[in-house]
């Protein structure tokens, strides 16, 4: 290319550098086999050789071929043109083939790819077992039969469901004929989405492994040809046995690429040494099979050290020359691909690091430090609202990394590990990172690693207050149930001050509430309404069972109409509703870090309900945060002698929708119990927005003055 600028120099260099036949021969001999399409080792100069500049009849030369996978070490991209692929056939089915062991599974992969599936993914027993400890992924494991050593998730698509299933049936027949597998459940769309959610969460759930040793992503990107896969993994298992190791196997079996993770504790010096030994030994094994050490994720800091071994020293010098020409000052992502430091340097943990014990109110099975270390950095908490789910609301609002679950977990880990203070929780910087966490618990279900940020924040605040004292604002909100109880004796007066345009702004300023927010109105007590109308609230028709209604402090004083509607629904469906005397849930105290106060309430709740609530007589509520406290916090707060009773109680504490779904599955609730009669429903919305004085009192409930119907 004529010219004297940098772009001209780049084109001249690559042409001069790759033109000699001996250079081309060295590249073709040392780079991964051409049939391996998951390949990302070094710069893709082997793919440049396929262009018409070096191979007659090849595609036009395009530098993007090399820039793709260069990990930001050569250029900064400001604009990209995408070439789109047609959408696949609309109907899918996933064959979830179960195998007794990994050897049988990998042999089946070779057979499966002959049927040209659109996806073929693998999960081993260790990952499947870890998924059981994840609330969401346990639900997504619905298709698992028995205790498989490995499962292949094989997708077929077609223009009709029958066409997709016919392809899957053909593979099942082939697998049976060859003696591969023991179960072959078919999961059609849209249920197949849950299968892929389980698969996508695979590596994240490894953080649920008990103990300090975890699956370490040091050799997780190797790729060989599918036909070489069984032999390669056979040798790999022998290699790992030599290190006293057993690896995790996961992911893209149909492409010959598996994520392989040895189980190591990188706080131990010996395991840090073994980390590199395993890395080098695996690189040599991959080289033997003509594979790619980096199949899709790039070399990075972990694998770049072994690039000279993978592609040869001569080819590695070509990469260094390319790097110096494109980035002469070495400012683009230094230390990646070329001139990388050893893989076992700059690790998260220090060699010989000892975990500090922390005395916490909430029980963390392996300690609060290990709870923070469960974050594997996957970044699921950075998903925005259009990606679905709820995690993480504060990050979605600010788009600032410090407000993500990942940042909070990592900040807590750093301070608990490195702080020299007597109370490592006392750092103001840590308080600022934790401050915007809403304790919504989205991370406990949606994060693949089940990072429990709500629990860690509550414990952090409790520990932080030991040094800085409990703020007045935190005390007010922690005691909101008691304050609302007082206000409910004269709701009209209370609401006057909460809504008055002069007084309300002052209250918000004192309480630290944004002026744009409204203060929740206080309603007449749900419990008082229930006690006054207990005789009228009898089951309609034959009694189907008995439930205990949990009258939490929010429903009792702020959302009484919701509670009334729930109780009336239960009685009309045939259930006897009882409301034992009990204290408030303590949810506000937990969220504000007043854990001793919440702990006393939890102990009392268990004492009251442990002999009442069973599977046949469950505890039902409408406020999620209150009911979920029975499952999530109470068993971790009460004394050890009460924990068994607390866990049993939590298992039978249900949200009303969970109870209704359970009863519908049993056949106790059927569609014919509901009417199709037209009703005026606007009153319900009005009831939650207007003061109670606009409603007319009727025996037992309030009615709209216009329609004279109960909201």
VENDA-V822645 format. One record per residue. N is the residue number from 1. SS is DSSP state (H for helix, E for strand, C for the rest). Layout:
n=N ss=SS
n=N ss=SS
//
This chain:
n=1 ss=C
n=2 ss=C
n=3 ss=C
n=4 ss=C
n=5 ss=C
n=6 ss=H
n=7 ss=H
n=8 ss=H
n=9 ss=H
n=10 ss=H
n=11 ss=H
n=12 ss=H
n=13 ss=H
n=14 ss=H
n=15 ss=H
n=16 ss=H
n=17 ss=H
n=18 ss=H
n=19 ss=H
n=20 ss=C
n=21 ss=H
n=22 ss=H
n=23 ss=H
n=24 ss=H
n=25 ss=H
n=26 ss=H
n=27 ss=H
n=28 ss=H
n=29 ss=H
n=30 ss=H
n=31 ss=C
n=32 ss=C
n=33 ss=C
n=34 ss=C
n=35 ss=C
n=36 ss=C
n=37 ss=C
n=38 ss=C
n=39 ss=C
n=40 ss=C
n=41 ss=C
n=42 ss=C
n=43 ss=C
n=44 ss=C
n=45 ss=H
n=46 ss=H
n=47 ss=H
n=48 ss=H
n=49 ss=C
n=50 ss=C
n=51 ss=C
n=52 ss=C
n=53 ss=C
n=54 ss=C
n=55 ss=C
n=56 ss=C
n=57 ss=C
n=58 ss=C
n=59 ss=C
n=60 ss=C
n=61 ss=C
n=62 ss=C
n=63 ss=C
n=64 ss=H
n=65 ss=H
n=66 ss=H
n=67 ss=H
n=68 ss=C
n=69 ss=C
n=70 ss=C
n=71 ss=C
n=72 ss=C
n=73 ss=C
n=74 ss=C
n=75 ss=C
n=76 ss=C
n=77 ss=C
n=78 ss=C
n=79 ss=C
n=80 ss=C
n=81 ss=C
n=82 ss=C
n=83 ss=C
n=84 ss=C
n=85 ss=C
n=86 ss=C
n=87 ss=C
n=88 ss=C
n=89 ss=C
n=90 ss=C
n=91 ss=E
n=92 ss=E
n=93 ss=E
n=94 ss=E
n=95 ss=E
n=96 ss=E
n=97 ss=E
n=98 ss=E
n=99 ss=E
n=100 ss=C
n=101 ss=C
n=102 ss=H
n=103 ss=H
n=104 ss=H
n=105 ss=H
n=106 ss=H
n=107 ss=H
n=108 ss=H
n=109 ss=H
n=110 ss=H
n=111 ss=H
n=112 ss=H
n=113 ss=H
n=114 ss=C
n=115 ss=C
n=116 ss=C
n=117 ss=C
n=118 ss=C
n=119 ss=E
n=120 ss=E
n=121 ss=E
n=122 ss=E
n=123 ss=E
n=124 ss=E
n=125 ss=H
n=126 ss=H
n=127 ss=H
n=128 ss=H
n=129 ss=H
n=130 ss=H
n=131 ss=H
n=132 ss=C
n=133 ss=C
n=134 ss=C
n=135 ss=H
n=136 ss=H
n=137 ss=H
n=138 ss=H
n=139 ss=H
n=140 ss=H
n=141 ss=C
n=142 ss=C
n=143 ss=C
n=144 ss=C
n=145 ss=C
n=146 ss=C
n=147 ss=C
n=148 ss=C
n=149 ss=C
n=150 ss=E
n=151 ss=E
n=152 ss=E
n=153 ss=E
n=154 ss=E
n=155 ss=E
n=156 ss=E
n=157 ss=E
n=158 ss=E
n=159 ss=C
n=160 ss=C
n=161 ss=H
n=162 ss=H
n=163 ss=H
n=164 ss=H
n=165 ss=H
n=166 ss=H
n=167 ss=H
n=168 ss=H
n=169 ss=H
n=170 ss=H
n=171 ss=H
n=172 ss=H
n=173 ss=H
n=174 ss=H
n=175 ss=H
n=176 ss=H
n=177 ss=H
n=178 ss=H
n=179 ss=C
n=180 ss=C
n=181 ss=C
n=182 ss=C
n=183 ss=E
n=184 ss=E
n=185 ss=E
n=186 ss=E
n=187 ss=E
n=188 ss=E
n=189 ss=C
n=190 ss=C
n=191 ss=C
n=192 ss=H
n=193 ss=H
n=194 ss=H
n=195 ss=H
n=196 ss=H
n=197 ss=H
n=198 ss=H
n=199 ss=H
n=200 ss=H
n=201 ss=C
n=202 ss=C
n=203 ss=C
n=204 ss=H
n=205 ss=H
n=206 ss=H
n=207 ss=H
n=208 ss=H
n=209 ss=C
n=210 ss=C
n=211 ss=C
n=212 ss=C
n=213 ss=C
n=214 ss=E
n=215 ss=E
n=216 ss=E
n=217 ss=E
n=218 ss=E
n=219 ss=E
n=220 ss=E
n=221 ss=E
n=222 ss=E
n=223 ss=E
n=224 ss=C
n=225 ss=C
n=226 ss=H
n=227 ss=H
n=228 ss=H
n=229 ss=H
n=230 ss=H
n=231 ss=H
n=232 ss=H
n=233 ss=H
n=234 ss=H
n=235 ss=H
n=236 ss=H
n=237 ss=H
n=238 ss=H
n=239 ss=H
n=240 ss=H
n=241 ss=H
n=242 ss=H
n=243 ss=C
n=244 ss=C
n=245 ss=C
n=246 ss=C
n=247 ss=C
n=248 ss=E
n=249 ss=E
n=250 ss=E
n=251 ss=E
n=252 ss=C
n=253 ss=H
n=254 ss=H
n=255 ss=H
n=256 ss=C
n=257 ss=E
n=258 ss=E
n=259 ss=E
n=260 ss=E
n=261 ss=E
n=262 ss=E
n=263 ss=E
n=264 ss=E
n=265 ss=C
n=266 ss=C
n=267 ss=C
n=268 ss=C
n=269 ss=H
n=270 ss=H
n=271 ss=H
n=272 ss=H
n=273 ss=H
n=274 ss=H
n=275 ss=H
n=276 ss=H
n=277 ss=H
n=278 ss=H
n=279 ss=H
n=280 ss=H
n=281 ss=H
n=282 ss=H
n=283 ss=H
n=284 ss=H
n=285 ss=H
n=286 ss=H
n=287 ss=H
n=288 ss=H
n=289 ss=C
n=290 ss=C
n=291 ss=C
n=292 ss=E
n=293 ss=C
n=294 ss=C
n=295 ss=C
n=296 ss=C
n=297 ss=C
n=298 ss=C
n=299 ss=C
n=300 ss=H
n=301 ss=H
n=302 ss=H
n=303 ss=H
n=304 ss=H
n=305 ss=H
n=306 ss=H
n=307 ss=H
n=308 ss=H
n=309 ss=H
n=310 ss=H
n=311 ss=H
n=312 ss=C
n=313 ss=H
n=314 ss=H
n=315 ss=H
n=316 ss=H
n=317 ss=H
n=318 ss=H
n=319 ss=H
n=320 ss=H
n=321 ss=H
n=322 ss=H
n=323 ss=H
n=324 ss=H
n=325 ss=H
n=326 ss=H
n=327 ss=C
n=328 ss=C
n=329 ss=C
n=330 ss=C
n=331 ss=C
n=332 ss=C
n=333 ss=C
n=334 ss=C
n=335 ss=C
n=336 ss=C
n=337 ss=C
n=338 ss=C
n=339 ss=C
n=340 ss=C
n=341 ss=C
n=342 ss=C
n=343 ss=C
n=344 ss=C
n=345 ss=C
n=346 ss=C
n=347 ss=C
n=348 ss=C
n=349 ss=C
n=350 ss=C
n=351 ss=C
n=352 ss=C
n=353 ss=C
n=354 ss=C
n=355 ss=C
n=356 ss=C
n=357 ss=C
n=358 ss=C
n=359 ss=C
n=360 ss=C
n=361 ss=C
n=362 ss=C
n=363 ss=C
n=364 ss=C
n=365 ss=C
n=366 ss=C
n=367 ss=C
n=368 ss=H
n=369 ss=H
n=370 ss=H
n=371 ss=H
n=372 ss=H
n=373 ss=H
n=374 ss=C
n=375 ss=C
n=376 ss=C
n=377 ss=C
n=378 ss=C
n=379 ss=C
n=380 ss=H
n=381 ss=H
n=382 ss=H
n=383 ss=C
n=384 ss=C
n=385 ss=H
n=386 ss=H
n=387 ss=H
n=388 ss=C
n=389 ss=C
n=390 ss=C
n=391 ss=C
n=392 ss=C
n=393 ss=H
n=394 ss=H
n=395 ss=H
n=396 ss=H
n=397 ss=H
n=398 ss=H
n=399 ss=C
n=400 ss=C
n=401 ss=H
n=402 ss=H
n=403 ss=H
n=404 ss=C
n=405 ss=H
n=406 ss=H
n=407 ss=H
n=408 ss=H
n=409 ss=H
n=410 ss=H
n=411 ss=H
n=412 ss=H
n=413 ss=H
n=414 ss=H
n=415 ss=H
n=416 ss=H
n=417 ss=H
n=418 ss=H
n=419 ss=C
n=420 ss=C
n=421 ss=C
n=422 ss=C
n=423 ss=C
n=424 ss=H
n=425 ss=H
n=426 ss=H
n=427 ss=C
n=428 ss=H
n=429 ss=H
n=430 ss=H
n=431 ss=H
n=432 ss=H
n=433 ss=H
n=434 ss=H
n=435 ss=C
n=436 ss=C
n=437 ss=C
n=438 ss=C
n=439 ss=C
n=440 ss=C
n=441 ss=C
n=442 ss=H
n=443 ss=H
n=444 ss=H
n=445 ss=H
n=446 ss=H
n=447 ss=C
n=448 ss=C
n=449 ss=C
n=450 ss=C
n=451 ss=C
n=452 ss=C
n=453 ss=H
n=454 ss=H
n=455 ss=H
n=456 ss=H
n=457 ss=H
n=458 ss=H
n=459 ss=H
n=460 ss=H
n=461 ss=H
n=462 ss=H
n=463 ss=H
n=464 ss=H
n=465 ss=H
n=466 ss=H
n=467 ss=H
n=468 ss=H
n=469 ss=C
n=470 ss=C
n=471 ss=C
n=472 ss=H
n=473 ss=H
n=474 ss=H
n=475 ss=H
n=476 ss=H
n=477 ss=H
n=478 ss=H
n=479 ss=C
n=480 ss=H
n=481 ss=H
n=482 ss=H
n=483 ss=H
n=484 ss=H
n=485 ss=H
n=486 ss=H
n=487 ss=H
n=488 ss=H
n=489 ss=H
n=490 ss=H
n=491 ss=H
n=492 ss=H
n=493 ss=H
n=494 ss=H
n=495 ss=H
n=496 ss=H
n=497 ss=H
n=498 ss=H
n=499 ss=H
n=500 ss=C
n=501 ss=C
n=502 ss=C
n=503 ss=H
n=504 ss=H
n=505 ss=H
n=506 ss=H
n=507 ss=H
n=508 ss=H
n=509 ss=H
n=510 ss=H
n=511 ss=H
n=512 ss=C
n=513 ss=C
n=514 ss=C
n=515 ss=C
n=516 ss=C
n=517 ss=C
n=518 ss=C
n=519 ss=C
n=520 ss=C
n=521 ss=C
n=522 ss=C
n=523 ss=C
n=524 ss=C
n=525 ss=C
n=526 ss=H
n=527 ss=H
n=528 ss=H
n=529 ss=H
n=530 ss=H
n=531 ss=H
n=532 ss=H
n=533 ss=C
n=534 ss=H
n=535 ss=H
n=536 ss=H
n=537 ss=C
n=538 ss=C
n=539 ss=C
n=540 ss=C
n=541 ss=C
n=542 ss=C
n=543 ss=C
n=544 ss=C
n=545 ss=E
n=546 ss=E
n=547 ss=E
n=548 ss=E
n=549 ss=E
n=550 ss=C
n=551 ss=C
n=552 ss=C
n=553 ss=H
n=554 ss=H
n=555 ss=H
n=556 ss=H
n=557 ss=H
n=558 ss=C
n=559 ss=C
n=560 ss=H
n=561 ss=H
n=562 ss=H
n=563 ss=H
n=564 ss=H
n=565 ss=H
n=566 ss=H
n=567 ss=H
n=568 ss=H
n=569 ss=H
n=570 ss=H
n=571 ss=H
n=572 ss=H
n=573 ss=C
n=574 ss=C
n=575 ss=E
n=576 ss=E
n=577 ss=E
n=578 ss=E
n=579 ss=C
n=580 ss=C
n=581 ss=C
n=582 ss=C
n=583 ss=C
n=584 ss=C
n=585 ss=C
n=586 ss=C
n=587 ss=H
n=588 ss=H
n=589 ss=H
n=590 ss=H
n=591 ss=H
n=592 ss=C
n=593 ss=C
n=594 ss=C
n=595 ss=H
n=596 ss=H
n=597 ss=H
n=598 ss=H
n=599 ss=H
n=600 ss=H
n=601 ss=H
n=602 ss=H
n=603 ss=H
n=604 ss=H
n=605 ss=H
n=606 ss=H
n=607 ss=H
n=608 ss=H
n=609 ss=H
n=610 ss=C
n=611 ss=C
n=612 ss=C
n=613 ss=C
n=614 ss=C
n=615 ss=C
n=616 ss=C
n=617 ss=C
n=618 ss=C
n=619 ss=E
n=620 ss=E
n=621 ss=E
n=622 ss=C
n=623 ss=C
n=624 ss=H
n=625 ss=H
n=626 ss=H
n=627 ss=H
n=628 ss=H
n=629 ss=H
n=630 ss=H
n=631 ss=H
n=632 ss=H
n=633 ss=C
n=634 ss=H
n=635 ss=H
n=636 ss=H
n=637 ss=H
n=638 ss=C
n=639 ss=C
n=640 ss=H
n=641 ss=H
n=642 ss=H
n=643 ss=H
n=644 ss=H
n=645 ss=H
n=646 ss=H
n=647 ss=H
n=648 ss=H
n=649 ss=H
n=650 ss=H
n=651 ss=H
n=652 ss=C
n=653 ss=E
n=654 ss=E
n=655 ss=E
n=656 ss=H
n=657 ss=H
n=658 ss=H
n=659 ss=H
n=660 ss=H
n=661 ss=H
n=662 ss=H
n=663 ss=H
n=664 ss=H
n=665 ss=H
n=666 ss=H
n=667 ss=C
n=668 ss=C
n=669 ss=C
n=670 ss=C
n=671 ss=H
n=672 ss=H
n=673 ss=H
n=674 ss=C
n=675 ss=C
n=676 ss=C
n=677 ss=C
n=678 ss=C
n=679 ss=C
n=680 ss=C
n=681 ss=C
n=682 ss=H
n=683 ss=H
n=684 ss=H
n=685 ss=H
n=686 ss=H
n=687 ss=H
n=688 ss=C
n=689 ss=C
n=690 ss=C
n=691 ss=C
n=692 ss=H
n=693 ss=H
n=694 ss=H
n=695 ss=E
n=696 ss=E
n=697 ss=E
n=698 ss=E
n=699 ss=C
n=700 ss=C
n=701 ss=E
n=702 ss=E
n=703 ss=E
n=704 ss=E
n=705 ss=C
n=706 ss=C
n=707 ss=C
n=708 ss=C
n=709 ss=C
n=710 ss=E
n=711 ss=C
//
